[in-house]
Amino acid sequence: MKQEEIMLAAFGALAQATRMAVFRLLVRQGPQGLPAGEIARRLGVPQNTLSTHLAVLARGGLVTSRREGRRIIYAASMAGVRDMVLFLTRDCCAGRPEKCCELVDMLMPAQGEAAS
């Protein structure tokens, strides 16, 4: 699959309110992730519906899963997020990445802000 097709799958996965909510929850949760049941409970989504949404996000490369005993833990794929940002900004400002400094500054908190 070409990179553009992969990115279209990722963006398509996020183009639905519940999937966006799942993805944002998992990003906030960090690498430890959450079990599917806890995601469903926090978002008020039926588990069978959530399973479908998680599968779409996984096909888009935006979530990973791992088994811990009988539970499956889902986490946001930071590699998938990185790939999306790089795809969107690769040709930033007609190939002049220094023009993207404002974007980088907005994404990276100042040293003083990071400590608070």
C-alpha positions as CSV (number, residue, x, y, z in Angstrom):
1,M,0.0,0.0,0.0
2,K,1.3,3.4,-0.9
3,Q,1.9,6.0,1.8
4,E,-0.9,8.2,0.4
5,E,-3.3,5.3,0.7
6,I,-2.2,4.6,4.3
7,M,-2.6,8.3,5.2
8,L,-6.1,8.3,3.6
9,A,-7.0,5.4,5.8
10,A,-5.7,7.2,8.8
11,F,-7.5,10.4,8.1
12,G,-10.7,8.5,7.2
13,A,-10.5,6.7,10.5
14,L,-10.5,10.0,12.3
15,A,-13.4,11.4,10.2
16,Q,-16.0,10.1,12.6
17,A,-16.9,11.5,16.0
18,T,-16.6,8.3,18.1
19,R,-13.3,7.3,16.6
20,M,-11.9,10.7,17.1
21,A,-13.0,10.6,20.8
22,V,-11.4,7.1,21.2
23,F,-8.2,8.3,19.6
24,R,-8.0,11.5,21.7
25,L,-8.7,9.5,24.9
26,L,-5.9,7.0,24.0
27,V,-3.4,9.8,23.2
28,R,-4.1,11.4,26.6
29,Q,-3.7,8.0,28.2
30,G,-0.2,7.5,26.9
31,P,1.6,4.3,26.1
32,Q,0.1,2.3,28.9
33,G,-3.3,2.5,27.0
34,L,-6.6,1.2,28.3
35,P,-8.6,-2.0,28.1
36,A,-11.5,-1.9,25.6
37,G,-14.1,-2.2,28.4
38,E,-12.7,0.9,30.1
39,I,-12.7,2.9,26.8
40,A,-16.3,1.9,26.2
41,R,-17.3,2.9,29.8
42,R,-15.5,6.3,29.7
43,L,-17.0,7.2,26.3
44,G,-20.4,5.6,26.9
45,V,-20.1,3.5,23.7
46,P,-21.5,-0.1,23.5
47,Q,-18.6,-2.6,23.5
48,N,-19.6,-4.2,20.1
49,T,-19.7,-0.7,18.5
50,L,-16.3,0.2,20.1
51,S,-14.7,-3.0,18.6
52,T,-15.7,-1.8,15.2
53,H,-14.2,1.6,15.8
54,L,-11.0,0.2,17.2
55,A,-10.6,-2.0,14.2
56,V,-10.9,1.0,11.8
57,L,-8.4,3.0,13.9
58,A,-6.0,0.0,13.8
59,R,-6.3,-0.3,10.0
60,G,-5.5,3.4,9.8
61,G,-2.3,2.7,11.9
62,L,-3.5,4.9,14.7
63,V,-3.9,2.4,17.5
64,T,-2.0,-0.7,18.7
65,S,-3.2,-3.5,20.9
66,R,-1.6,-6.0,23.2
67,R,-2.9,-8.8,25.2
68,E,-2.5,-8.7,29.0
69,G,-4.1,-11.9,30.4
70,R,-7.7,-12.0,29.2
71,R,-7.8,-8.3,28.4
72,I,-6.7,-6.5,25.2
73,I,-5.1,-3.1,25.9
74,Y,-5.3,-0.4,23.2
75,A,-3.0,2.5,22.9
76,A,-2.5,5.3,20.5
77,S,0.3,4.7,18.0
78,M,2.7,7.6,18.3
79,A,4.4,6.3,15.2
80,G,1.1,6.7,13.3
81,V,0.6,10.2,14.7
82,R,4.2,11.1,13.7
83,D,3.7,9.7,10.2
84,M,0.5,11.8,9.7
85,V,2.2,15.0,10.9
86,L,5.2,14.3,8.7
87,F,3.0,13.6,5.7
88,L,1.1,16.8,6.2
89,T,4.2,19.0,6.7
90,R,6.7,17.3,4.4
91,D,6.3,19.9,1.7
92,C,5.8,22.7,4.2
93,C,6.1,26.2,2.7
94,A,7.3,24.9,-0.7
95,G,10.1,22.9,0.7
96,R,11.4,25.5,3.1
97,P,10.9,23.8,6.5
98,E,12.3,26.7,8.4
99,K,9.0,28.4,7.6
100,C,7.3,25.8,9.8
101,C,9.0,27.0,12.9
102,E,5.7,28.6,14.2
103,L,4.0,25.2,13.9
104,V,6.8,23.5,15.8
105,D,6.8,26.2,18.5
106,M,3.0,25.7,19.0
107,L,3.5,21.9,19.3
108,M,6.4,22.1,21.7
109,P,5.7,23.9,25.0
110,A,8.2,26.3,26.3
111,Q,10.5,25.0,29.1
112,G,8.7,26.9,31.8
113,E,5.3,25.6,30.6
114,A,6.4,22.0,30.6
115,A,7.2,22.1,34.3
116,S,3.8,23.4,35.3
